[in-house]
């Protein structure tokens, strides 16, 4: 057997091993990223007479229960100046649980809000939880024209 024929099976084995390693490694990374997220979505914003109602969809993918979650939000007006700073209690979230929370902001016109900033997480209680841990794992998104930023 010449050297060329001896190298071909070795190249095939190395290529197969590399492909297998890449295929098995990527889903683990993607799964880990999914499990270590606290997703906060602005799902809806609507005027309710003299109050602006924010509807947040919050998903706990941190791998442990959150017994008490508190958020500090900053509302910006059309001129990009701070309109209002609010603290909202979001409550408890079992692991891998998605919940909807609604907040009526008295005296606020929804049409006057240009964007919302998740300024900080004021409370994040539970085993192994802290506000800084939850803030680091936070991911924001919006399904409406008003952007929710982090």
DSSP file (Angstrom, degrees, kcal/mol; ACC not computed):
  #  RESIDUE AA STRUCTURE BP1 BP2  ACC     N-H-->O    O-->H-N    N-H-->O    O-->H-N    TCO  KAPPA ALPHA  PHI   PSI    X-CA   Y-CA   Z-CA
    1    1 A X              0   0    0      0, 0.0     2,-0.1     0, 0.0     0, 0.0   0.000 360.0 360.0 360.0 132.7    0.0    0.0    0.0
    2    2 A X     >  -     0   0    0      1,-0.1     4,-1.4     4,-0.0     3,-0.3  -0.363 360.0-104.7 -85.5 170.3    1.4    3.4   -0.9
    3    3 A X  H  > S+     0   0    0      1,-0.2     4,-1.7     2,-0.2     5,-0.2   0.820 116.7  59.3 -64.1 -33.1    1.5    6.4    1.4
    4    4 A X  H  > S+     0   0    0      1,-0.2     4,-1.5     2,-0.2    -1,-0.2   0.920 106.9  45.7 -63.7 -44.3   -1.3    8.2   -0.4
    5    5 A X  H  > S+     0   0    0     -3,-0.3     4,-0.8     1,-0.2    -1,-0.2   0.801 111.0  53.9 -69.5 -29.3   -3.8    5.3    0.2
    6    6 A X  H  X S+     0   0    0     -4,-1.4     4,-0.7     1,-0.2    -1,-0.2   0.826 109.0  48.5 -73.9 -31.5   -2.7    5.1    3.9
    7    7 A X  H  X S+     0   0    0     -4,-1.7     4,-2.4     1,-0.2     5,-0.2   0.833  97.6  69.6 -78.5 -33.6   -3.3    8.9    4.5
    8    8 A X  H  X S+     0   0    0     -4,-1.5     4,-2.2     1,-0.2     5,-0.2   0.905  99.4  46.1 -56.1 -48.9   -6.8    8.9    2.9
    9    9 A X  H  X S+     0   0    0     -4,-0.8     4,-2.3     1,-0.2    -1,-0.2   0.880 112.4  52.6 -62.6 -34.5   -8.6    6.9    5.7
   10   10 A X  H  X S+     0   0    0     -4,-0.7     4,-2.4     2,-0.2    -1,-0.2   0.909 108.9  49.0 -65.8 -41.6   -6.8    9.0    8.3
   11   11 A X  H  X S+     0   0    0     -4,-2.4     4,-2.5     2,-0.2    -2,-0.2   0.901 111.4  50.2 -63.0 -42.0   -8.1   12.2    6.7
   12   12 A X  H  X S+     0   0    0     -4,-2.2     4,-2.4    -5,-0.2    -2,-0.2   0.908 111.0  48.7 -63.7 -42.6  -11.6   10.8    6.6
   13   13 A X  H  X S+     0   0    0     -4,-2.3     4,-2.4     2,-0.2    -2,-0.2   0.915 112.7  47.6 -64.4 -43.7  -11.5    9.8   10.2
   14   14 A X  H  X S+     0   0    0     -4,-2.4     4,-2.4     2,-0.2    -2,-0.2   0.917 113.1  48.4 -64.5 -43.5  -10.2   13.3   11.3
   15   15 A X  H  X S+     0   0    0     -4,-2.5     4,-2.3     2,-0.2    -2,-0.2   0.908 112.5  48.5 -63.5 -42.2  -12.8   15.0    9.2
   16   16 A X  H  X S+     0   0    0     -4,-2.4     4,-2.4     2,-0.2    -2,-0.2   0.903 111.7  49.4 -64.8 -41.4  -15.6   12.8   10.6
   17   17 A X  H  X S+     0   0    0     -4,-2.4     4,-2.5     2,-0.2    -2,-0.2   0.902 111.5  49.0 -64.9 -41.2  -14.4   13.4   14.2
   18   18 A X  H  X S+     0   0    0     -4,-2.4     4,-2.4     2,-0.2    -2,-0.2   0.908 112.2  48.3 -65.0 -42.1  -14.2   17.2   13.7
   19   19 A X  H  X S+     0   0    0     -4,-2.3     4,-2.4     2,-0.2    -2,-0.2   0.906 112.6  48.6 -64.1 -41.9  -17.8   17.2   12.2
   20   20 A X  H  X S+     0   0    0     -4,-2.4     4,-2.2     2,-0.2     5,-0.2   0.909 111.7  49.3 -64.7 -42.9  -19.1   15.1   15.1
   21   21 A X  H  X S+     0   0    0     -4,-2.5     4,-1.9     2,-0.2    -2,-0.2   0.921 113.0  46.8 -63.0 -44.6  -17.4   17.4   17.6
   22   22 A X  H  X S+     0   0    0     -4,-2.4     4,-1.8     1,-0.2    -2,-0.2   0.902 112.6  50.2 -64.5 -41.3  -18.8   20.5   16.0
   23   23 A X  H  X S+     0   0    0     -4,-2.4     4,-0.7     1,-0.2    -1,-0.2   0.872 116.2  40.3 -66.9 -37.8  -22.3   19.0   15.8
   24   24 A X  H  X S+     0   0    0     -4,-2.2     4,-0.6    -5,-0.2    -1,-0.2   0.758 113.9  53.7 -84.0 -23.9  -22.4   17.9   19.4
   25   25 A X  H  X S+     0   0    0     -4,-1.9     4,-1.5    -5,-0.2     3,-0.3   0.898 100.3  57.9 -79.1 -41.2  -20.8   21.1   20.8
   26   26 A X  H  X S+     0   0    0     -4,-1.8     4,-2.5     1,-0.2     5,-0.2   0.901 102.2  51.5 -62.2 -46.5  -23.1   23.8   19.3
   27   27 A X  H  X S+     0   0    0     -4,-0.7     4,-2.8     1,-0.2    -1,-0.2   0.857 106.8  55.9 -61.6 -31.5  -26.4   22.6   20.7
   28   28 A X  H  X S+     0   0    0     -4,-0.6     4,-2.4    -3,-0.3    -1,-0.2   0.922 109.5  45.9 -64.5 -42.8  -24.9   22.5   24.2
   29   29 A X  H  X S+     0   0    0     -4,-1.5     4,-2.4     2,-0.2    -2,-0.2   0.942 114.7  47.2 -63.8 -47.8  -23.9   26.2   23.9
   30   30 A X  H  X S+     0   0    0     -4,-2.5     4,-2.0     1,-0.2    -2,-0.2   0.901 113.3  48.5 -61.7 -41.2  -27.3   27.2   22.5
   31   31 A X  H  X S+     0   0    0     -4,-2.8     4,-2.0    -5,-0.2    -1,-0.2   0.905 110.6  51.2 -65.8 -41.4  -29.1   25.3   25.2
   32   32 A X  H  X S+     0   0    0     -4,-2.4     4,-1.0     1,-0.2    -2,-0.2   0.907 109.6  50.0 -63.2 -42.4  -26.9   26.8   27.9
   33   33 A X  H >< S+     0   0    0     -4,-2.4     3,-0.5     1,-0.2    -1,-0.2   0.903 110.7  50.3 -62.4 -41.3  -27.6   30.3   26.6
   34   34 A X  H >< S+     0   0    0     -4,-2.0     3,-0.7     1,-0.2    -1,-0.2   0.879 109.7  50.8 -63.5 -38.7  -31.3   29.6   26.6
   35   35 A X  H 3< S+     0   0    0     -4,-2.0    -1,-0.2     1,-0.2    -2,-0.2   0.650 106.2  55.1 -77.6 -15.1  -31.2   28.3   30.2
   36   36 A X  T << S+     0   0    0     -4,-1.0     2,-0.4    -3,-0.5    26,-0.3  -0.183  87.9 104.3-112.3  42.0  -29.4   31.4   31.6
   37   37 A X  E <   -A   61   0A   0     24,-1.1    24,-2.5    -3,-0.7     2,-0.5  -0.928  49.9-162.4-124.3 146.7  -31.8   34.1   30.4
   38   38 A X  E     -Ab  60 138A   0     99,-2.0   101,-2.2    -2,-0.4     2,-0.5  -0.927  26.2-160.4-119.8 100.4  -34.4   36.3   32.0
   39   39 A X  E     -Ab  59 139A   0     20,-2.0    20,-2.5    -2,-0.5     2,-0.5  -0.709  10.9-173.1 -90.7 129.3  -36.3   37.6   29.0
   40   40 A X  E     -Ab  58 140A   0     99,-2.9   101,-1.5    -2,-0.5     2,-0.5  -0.969   8.9-175.1-123.7 113.6  -38.4   40.7   29.5
   41   41 A X  E     -Ab  57 141A   0     16,-2.9    16,-2.5    -2,-0.5     2,-1.2  -0.920  28.2-138.3-115.0 130.6  -40.6   41.6   26.5
   42   42 A X  E     +Ab  56 142A   0     99,-2.4   101,-2.7    -2,-0.5   102,-0.4  -0.776  32.8 173.0 -80.3 102.1  -42.8   44.7   26.1
   43   43 A X  E     -     0   0A   0     12,-2.3     2,-0.3    -2,-1.2    -1,-0.2   0.798  57.0  -3.4 -87.5 -31.4  -45.7   42.7   24.6
   44   44 A X  E     -A   55   0A   0     11,-1.5    11,-2.8    -3,-0.2     2,-0.3  -0.990  48.4-165.7-159.1 154.3  -48.3   45.5   24.5
   45   45 A X  E     +A   54   0A   0     -2,-0.3     2,-0.3     9,-0.2     9,-0.2  -0.955  24.7 162.2-143.5 123.6  -48.8   49.2   25.4
   46   46 A X  E     -A   53   0A   0      7,-2.1     7,-3.1    -2,-0.3     2,-0.3  -1.000  39.1-110.5-149.2 146.0  -52.3   50.6   25.4
   47   47 A X  E     -A   52   0A   0     -2,-0.3     2,-0.4     5,-0.2     5,-0.2  -0.581  24.3-171.8 -76.2 132.2  -54.2   53.6   26.7
   48   48 A X  E >   -A   51   0A   0      3,-3.5     3,-2.0    -2,-0.3     2,-0.5  -0.817  58.3 -77.5-123.8  86.5  -56.7   52.8   29.5
   49   49 A X  T 3  S-     0   0    0     -2,-0.4    -1,-0.1     1,-0.3    -2,-0.0  -0.410 117.8  -4.2  54.2-107.5  -58.6   56.1   30.0
   50   50 A X  T 3  S+     0   0    0     -2,-0.5    57,-2.3    -3,-0.1    58,-0.3   0.286 127.7  70.8 -98.8  11.9  -56.2   58.2   32.1
   51   51 A X  E <  S-AC  48 106A   0     -3,-2.0    -3,-3.5    55,-0.2     2,-0.6  -0.934  71.9-133.6-127.4 150.2  -53.5   55.5   32.5
   52   52 A X  E     -AC  47 105A   0     53,-1.9    53,-3.0    -2,-0.3     2,-0.6  -0.910  24.1-147.0 -99.9 124.1  -51.0   53.8   30.1
   53   53 A X  E     -AC  46 104A   0     -7,-3.1    -7,-2.1    -2,-0.6     2,-0.5  -0.825   9.6-164.0 -97.2 120.9  -51.1   50.0   30.5
   54   54 A X  E     -AC  45 103A   0     49,-2.8    49,-2.5    -2,-0.6     2,-0.6  -0.881   3.1-160.1 -98.2 131.6  -47.8   48.2   29.9
   55   55 A X  E     -AC  44 102A   0    -11,-2.8   -12,-2.3    -2,-0.5   -11,-1.5  -0.959  10.9-170.2-113.7 116.3  -48.0   44.5   29.3
   56   56 A X  E     -AC  42 101A   0     45,-3.3    45,-2.8    -2,-0.6     2,-0.6  -0.883  14.7-154.9-107.7 135.4  -44.8   42.6   30.0
   57   57 A X  E     -AC  41 100A   0    -16,-2.5   -16,-2.9    -2,-0.4     2,-0.5  -0.953  19.7-170.8-103.6 120.1  -44.1   39.0   29.1
   58   58 A X  E     -AC  40  99A   0     41,-3.1    41,-2.7    -2,-0.6     2,-0.5  -0.960   6.7-167.8-121.2 127.4  -41.4   37.7   31.4
   59   59 A X  E     -AC  39  98A   0    -20,-2.5   -20,-2.0    -2,-0.5     2,-0.9  -0.959  10.7-150.7-119.9 121.8  -39.7   34.4   31.0
   60   60 A X  E     +AC  38  97A   0     37,-2.6    36,-1.5    -2,-0.5    37,-0.5  -0.807  31.4 153.9 -93.8 105.1  -37.5   32.8   33.7
   61   61 A X  E     +A   37   0A   0    -24,-2.5   -24,-1.1    -2,-0.9   -23,-0.1  -0.197  39.4 110.1-118.1  37.8  -34.8   30.6   32.1
   62   62 A X  S    S-     0   0    0      2,-0.3    -1,-0.1   -26,-0.3   -27,-0.1   0.538  86.9-117.7 -90.6  -7.9  -32.3   31.0   34.9
   63   63 A X  S    S+     0   0    0      1,-0.2     2,-0.3    -3,-0.2    32,-0.1   0.490  87.2  67.1  86.4   2.1  -32.7   27.4   36.1
   64   64 A X  S    S-     0   0    0     30,-0.1    -2,-0.3    29,-0.1    -1,-0.2  -0.977  89.5 -89.1-149.6 159.3  -34.0   28.3   39.5
   65   65 A X        -     0   0    0     -2,-0.3     2,-0.6    30,-0.1    29,-0.2  -0.422  25.8-146.5 -71.8 141.8  -37.1   30.0   41.0
   66   66 A X  E     -D   93   0B   0     27,-3.0    27,-3.3    -2,-0.1    60,-0.3  -0.958  12.0-172.5-103.4 118.1  -37.3   33.7   41.4
   67   67 A X  E    S+     0   0B   0     58,-2.8     2,-0.3    -2,-0.6    59,-0.2   0.729  74.0  11.2 -85.9 -21.9  -39.4   34.3   44.5
   68   68 A X  E     - E   0 125B   0     57,-1.0    57,-2.5    25,-0.1     2,-0.4  -0.873  65.7-174.3-158.8 123.0  -39.6   38.1   44.1
   69   69 A X  E     -DE  91 124B   0     22,-1.3    21,-3.1    -2,-0.3    22,-1.2  -0.972   3.3-177.4-121.7 131.4  -38.6   40.2   41.0
   70   70 A X  E     -DE  89 123B   0     53,-2.5    53,-1.4    -2,-0.4    52,-1.1  -0.993   6.7-162.2-129.2 137.9  -38.7   44.0   40.9
   71   71 A X  E     -DE  88 121B   0     17,-2.7    17,-3.0    -2,-0.4     2,-0.5  -0.898  11.9-150.5-120.0 145.6  -37.9   46.2   37.9
   72   72 A X  E     -DE  87 120B   0     48,-2.5    47,-1.8    -2,-0.4    48,-1.3  -0.976  23.5-173.2-113.5 119.4  -36.9   49.8   37.5
   73   73 A X  E     -DE  86 118B   0     13,-2.9    13,-3.0    -2,-0.5     2,-0.5  -0.863  14.9-152.1-114.8 145.4  -38.1   51.3   34.2
   74   74 A X  E     -DE  85 117B   0     43,-2.3    43,-2.5    -2,-0.3     2,-0.4  -0.978  10.7-152.3-117.5 125.3  -37.4   54.7   32.7
   75   75 A X  E     -DE  84 116B   0      9,-3.3     8,-3.4    -2,-0.5     9,-1.5  -0.827   9.6-157.0 -97.5 133.1  -39.9   56.2   30.3
   76   76 A X  E     -DE  82 115B   0     39,-2.5    38,-3.1    -2,-0.4    39,-0.9  -0.889   8.0-137.7-110.9 140.9  -38.7   58.6   27.6
   77   77 A X    >   -     0   0    0      4,-2.6     3,-2.1    -2,-0.4    36,-0.2  -0.202  39.8 -86.4 -84.0-178.9  -40.8   61.2   25.9
   78   78 A X  T 3  S+     0   0    0     34,-0.4    35,-0.1     1,-0.3    -1,-0.1   0.745 129.5  56.9 -63.1 -23.1  -40.7   62.0   22.2
   79   79 A X  T 3  S-     0   0    0      2,-0.1    -1,-0.3     1,-0.0     3,-0.1   0.323 117.3-114.3 -88.7   8.2  -37.9   64.5   22.8
   80   80 A X  S <  S+     0   0    0     -3,-2.1     2,-0.3     1,-0.3    -2,-0.1   0.622  74.9 132.9  67.2  15.9  -35.8   61.6   24.3
   81   81 A X  S    S-     0   0    0      1,-0.1    -4,-2.6     2,-0.0    -1,-0.3  -0.684  70.7 -90.4 -91.8 152.3  -35.9   63.3   27.7
   82   82 A X  E     +D   76   0B   0     -2,-0.3    -6,-0.2    -6,-0.2     3,-0.1  -0.445  42.5 178.5 -65.9 126.0  -36.8   61.3   30.8
   83   83 A X  E     -     0   0B   0     -8,-3.4     2,-0.3     1,-0.4    -7,-0.2   0.827  63.1 -13.7 -93.8 -43.2  -40.5   61.4   31.4
   84   84 A X  E     -D   75   0B   0     -9,-1.5    -9,-3.3     2,-0.0     2,-0.5  -0.973  48.4-144.5-164.1 144.5  -40.8   59.2   34.4
   85   85 A X  E     -D   74   0B   0     -2,-0.3     2,-0.4   -11,-0.2   -11,-0.2  -0.977  31.1-179.4-112.9 125.2  -38.8   56.7   36.5
   86   86 A X  E     -D   73   0B   0    -13,-3.0   -13,-2.9    -2,-0.5     2,-0.5  -0.947  24.2-148.2-130.5 147.8  -40.9   53.9   37.9
   87   87 A X  E     -D   72   0B   0     -2,-0.4     2,-0.4   -15,-0.2   -15,-0.2  -0.960  21.5-170.9-110.1 128.5  -40.4   50.8   40.1
   88   88 A X  E     -D   71   0B   0    -17,-3.0   -17,-2.7    -2,-0.5     2,-0.5  -0.972  19.9-135.4-124.3 134.5  -42.7   47.9   39.3
   89   89 A X  E     -D   70   0B   0     -2,-0.4   -19,-0.2   -19,-0.2    -2,-0.0  -0.758  20.1-179.5 -84.9 124.8  -43.1   44.6   41.3
   90   90 A X  E     -     0   0B   0    -21,-3.1   -20,-0.2    -2,-0.5    -1,-0.1   0.627  27.4-150.9-101.0 -16.0  -43.2   41.7   38.9
   91   91 A X  E     -D   69   0B   0    -22,-1.2   -22,-1.3     2,-0.0     2,-0.2  -0.459  37.6 -16.8  88.6-155.2  -43.6   38.9   41.6
   92   92 A X  E     -     0   0B   0    -24,-0.2     2,-0.4    -2,-0.1   -25,-0.2  -0.634  47.0-170.2 -98.2 149.5  -42.5   35.3   41.6
   93   93 A X  E     -D   66   0B   0    -27,-3.3   -27,-3.0    -2,-0.2     3,-0.1  -0.920  14.3-145.0-140.0 110.4  -41.4   33.1   38.7
   94   94 A X    >   -     0   0    0     -2,-0.4     3,-1.3   -29,-0.2   -34,-0.3  -0.273  48.2 -75.6 -62.8 162.0  -40.9   29.4   38.9
   95   95 A X  T 3  S+     0   0    0      1,-0.3   -34,-0.2   -32,-0.1    -1,-0.1  -0.332 117.9   9.5 -61.1 143.1  -38.0   28.0   36.8
   96   96 A X  T 3  S+     0   0    0    -36,-1.5     2,-0.4     1,-0.2    -1,-0.3   0.765 100.1 136.4  59.1  29.7  -38.8   27.7   33.1
   97   97 A X  E <   -C   60   0A   0     -3,-1.3   -37,-2.6   -37,-0.5     2,-0.4  -0.884  42.3-156.9-112.1 139.1  -42.0   29.7   33.6
   98   98 A X  E     +C   59   0A   0     -2,-0.4     2,-0.3   -39,-0.2   -39,-0.2  -0.942  18.8 177.4-110.6 133.1  -43.4   32.5   31.4
   99   99 A X  E     -C   58   0A   0    -41,-2.7   -41,-3.1    -2,-0.4     2,-0.4  -0.958  24.8-131.6-136.0 154.8  -45.8   35.0   33.0
  100  100 A X  E     -C   57   0A   0     -2,-0.3     2,-0.4   -43,-0.2   -43,-0.2  -0.877  21.6-172.9-103.8 135.5  -47.7   38.1   31.9
  101  101 A X  E     -C   56   0A   0    -45,-2.8   -45,-3.3    -2,-0.4     2,-0.4  -0.998   5.2-160.7-129.2 133.8  -47.6   41.2   34.1
  102  102 A X  E     -C   55   0A   0     -2,-0.4     2,-0.4   -47,-0.2   -47,-0.2  -0.931   4.6-170.9-116.4 139.8  -49.7   44.4   33.5
  103  103 A X  E     -C   54   0A   0    -49,-2.5   -49,-2.8    -2,-0.4     2,-0.6  -0.989  11.9-151.6-131.7 122.8  -48.9   47.8   35.0
  104  104 A X  E     -C   53   0A   0     -2,-0.4     2,-1.0   -51,-0.2   -51,-0.2  -0.852   9.8-155.9 -94.9 118.1  -51.3   50.7   34.7
  105  105 A X  E >   -C   52   0A   0    -53,-3.0   -53,-1.9    -2,-0.6     3,-1.6  -0.802  17.5-139.2 -98.9  97.7  -49.3   54.0   34.8
  106  106 A X  E 3  S+C   51   0A   0     -2,-1.0   -55,-0.2     1,-0.3     3,-0.1  -0.247  80.6  11.5 -60.7 137.3  -51.7   56.6   36.1
  107  107 A X  T 3  S+     0   0    0    -57,-2.3     2,-0.4     1,-0.2    -1,-0.3   0.517  98.3 120.6  76.8   5.3  -51.6   60.0   34.4
  108  108 A X    <   -     0   0    0     -3,-1.6     2,-0.6   -58,-0.3    -1,-0.2  -0.876  54.8-145.3-106.5 132.9  -49.3   58.8   31.6
  109  109 A X    >   -     0   0    0     -2,-0.4     3,-1.7     1,-0.1     4,-0.2  -0.863   7.9-148.2 -94.1 121.9  -50.3   59.0   27.9
  110  110 A X  G >  S+     0   0    0     -2,-0.6     3,-2.0     1,-0.3    -1,-0.1   0.862  96.0  63.4 -56.9 -37.5  -49.0   56.0   26.0
  111  111 A X  G 3  S+     0   0    0      1,-0.3    -1,-0.3    -3,-0.1   -33,-0.0   0.731  97.0  59.3 -62.3 -20.7  -48.6   58.1   22.8
  112  112 A X  G <  S+     0   0    0     -3,-1.7     2,-0.6   -35,-0.1   -34,-0.4   0.480  84.0  94.4 -86.9  -2.4  -46.1   60.2   24.7
  113  113 A X    <   +     0   0    0     -3,-2.0   -36,-0.2    -4,-0.2     3,-0.1  -0.809  43.1 173.9 -94.2 120.8  -43.7   57.3   25.3
  114  114 A X        -     0   0    0    -38,-3.1    33,-0.8    -2,-0.6     2,-0.3   0.801  67.4 -14.2 -93.4 -33.5  -41.0   57.0   22.7
  115  115 A X  E     -Ef  76 147B   0    -39,-0.9   -39,-2.5    31,-0.2     2,-0.4  -0.980  56.6-135.0-161.7 163.9  -39.0   54.2   24.4
  116  116 A X  E     -Ef  75 148B   0     31,-3.0    33,-3.0    -2,-0.3     2,-0.5  -0.990  14.4-154.4-128.9 135.8  -38.6   52.4   27.7
  117  117 A X  E     -Ef  74 149B   0    -43,-2.5   -43,-2.3    -2,-0.4     2,-1.3  -0.933  16.9-138.1-111.3 128.8  -35.3   51.5   29.4
  118  118 A X  E     -E   73   0B   0     31,-3.4   -45,-0.2    -2,-0.5     3,-0.1  -0.753  30.6-179.5 -77.6  97.8  -34.8   48.6   31.8
  119  119 A X  E     -     0   0B   0    -47,-1.8     2,-0.3    -2,-1.3    -1,-0.2   0.917  54.2 -34.1 -72.5 -45.3  -32.7   50.7   34.1
  120  120 A X  E     -E   72   0B   0    -48,-1.3   -48,-2.5    -3,-0.2     2,-0.6  -0.977  52.8-107.1-163.8 169.1  -32.0   48.1   36.7
  121  121 A X  E     -E   71   0B   0     -2,-0.3   -50,-0.2   -50,-0.2    14,-0.2  -0.956  29.0-172.2-106.2 115.0  -33.4   45.1   38.5
  122  122 A X  E     +     0   0B   0    -52,-1.1     2,-0.4    -2,-0.6     9,-0.2   0.802  69.7  20.9 -81.7 -30.3  -34.2   46.2   42.0
  123  123 A X  E     +E   70   0B   0    -53,-1.4   -53,-2.5     8,-0.1    -1,-0.2  -1.000  51.8 159.4-140.2 138.4  -35.1   42.8   43.4
  124  124 A X  E     +E   69   0B   0     -2,-0.4     2,-0.3   -55,-0.2   -55,-0.2  -0.622  23.9 176.7-154.8  89.6  -34.3   39.3   42.3
  125  125 A X  E     +E   68   0B   0    -57,-2.5   -58,-2.8    -2,-0.1   -57,-1.0  -0.713  24.2  86.8-104.6 149.5  -34.7   36.9   45.2
  126  126 A X  S >  S-     0   0    0      3,-0.3     3,-2.2    -2,-0.3     2,-0.3  -0.776  83.6 -36.4 147.3 171.9  -34.4   33.1   45.4
  127  127 A X  T 3  S-     0   0    0      1,-0.3     3,-0.1    -2,-0.2    -2,-0.0  -0.406 130.9  -3.5 -61.2 119.4  -31.7   30.5   45.9
  128  128 A X  T 3  S+     0   0    0     -2,-0.3    -1,-0.3     1,-0.3     2,-0.3   0.572 108.2 127.0  75.6   9.6  -28.5   31.7   44.2
  129  129 A X    <   +     0   0    0     -3,-2.2    -3,-0.3   -64,-0.1     2,-0.3  -0.671  26.7 162.1-101.0 153.8  -30.3   34.9   42.9
  130  130 A X     >  -     0   0    0     -2,-0.3     4,-2.5    -5,-0.1     5,-0.2  -0.955  50.2-106.8-157.1 158.3  -29.3   38.5   43.2
  131  131 A X  H  > S+     0   0    0     -2,-0.3     4,-2.5     1,-0.2     5,-0.2   0.898 121.4  50.1 -56.0 -40.3  -30.3   41.7   41.4
  132  132 A X  H  > S+     0   0    0      2,-0.2     4,-2.2     1,-0.2    -1,-0.2   0.888 109.7  50.8 -67.7 -37.2  -26.9   41.8   39.7
  133  133 A X  H  > S+     0   0    0      2,-0.2     4,-1.5     1,-0.2    -2,-0.2   0.936 113.8  44.3 -63.0 -46.6  -27.2   38.2   38.6
  134  134 A X  H  X S+     0   0    0     -4,-2.5     4,-0.6     1,-0.2    -2,-0.2   0.879 112.6  51.7 -67.6 -37.6  -30.6   38.7   37.1
  135  135 A X  H >< S+     0   0    0     -4,-2.5     3,-0.7    -5,-0.2    -1,-0.2   0.903 108.7  51.2 -65.4 -40.6  -29.6   42.0   35.4
  136  136 A X  H 3< S+     0   0    0     -4,-2.2    -1,-0.2     1,-0.2    -2,-0.2   0.843 114.1  44.3 -63.4 -33.8  -26.6   40.3   33.8
  137  137 A X  H 3< S+     0   0    0     -4,-1.5   -99,-2.0    -5,-0.2    -1,-0.2   0.495  90.3 118.6 -88.7  -4.5  -28.9   37.5   32.5
  138  138 A X  E <<  -b   38   0A   0     -3,-0.7     2,-0.4    -4,-0.6   -99,-0.2  -0.349  38.3-177.2 -71.1 141.3  -31.6   40.0   31.3
  139  139 A X  E     -b   39   0A   0   -101,-2.2   -99,-2.9    -2,-0.1     2,-0.3  -0.995   9.8-159.6-134.8 129.1  -32.5   40.2   27.6
  140  140 A X  E     +b   40   0A   0     -2,-0.4     2,-0.3  -101,-0.2   -99,-0.2  -0.789  16.7 160.3-111.6 154.6  -35.1   42.7   26.5
  141  141 A X  E     -b   41   0A   0   -101,-1.5   -99,-2.4    -2,-0.3     2,-0.4  -0.964  21.7-141.7-158.7 167.6  -37.3   42.9   23.3
  142  142 A X  E     -b   42   0A   0     -2,-0.3   -99,-0.2  -101,-0.2     5,-0.1  -0.996  14.0-167.8-139.5 143.3  -40.4   44.6   22.2
  143  143 A X  S    S+     0   0    0   -101,-2.7     2,-0.2    -2,-0.4  -100,-0.1   0.249  77.2  62.3-107.7   7.9  -43.4   43.6   20.0
  144  144 A X  S    S-     0   0    0      2,-0.5  -102,-0.1  -102,-0.4  -100,-0.1  -0.692  99.4 -94.0-125.2 177.9  -44.7   47.1   19.7
  145  145 A X  S    S+     0   0    0     -2,-0.2     2,-0.5     2,-0.1    -3,-0.0   0.803 104.0  82.4 -65.9 -29.0  -43.5   50.4   18.2
  146  146 A X  S    S-     0   0    0    -31,-0.1    -2,-0.5  -101,-0.1     2,-0.2  -0.671  82.9-134.3 -79.3 124.0  -42.1   51.5   21.6
  147  147 A X  E     -f  115   0B   0    -33,-0.8   -31,-3.0    -2,-0.5     2,-0.6  -0.560   8.0-150.4 -81.9 140.8  -38.7   49.9   22.1
  148  148 A X  E     -f  116   0B   0     -2,-0.2     2,-0.2   -33,-0.2   -31,-0.2  -0.964  26.4-174.7-108.5 117.4  -37.7   48.2   25.4
  149  149 A X  E      f  117   0B   0    -33,-3.0   -31,-3.4    -2,-0.6    -8,-0.1  -0.699 360.0 360.0-114.6 162.4  -34.0   48.6   25.9
  150  150 A X              0   0    0     -2,-0.2    -1,-0.1   -33,-0.2   -33,-0.1   0.294 360.0 360.0-123.2 360.0  -31.4   47.3   28.4
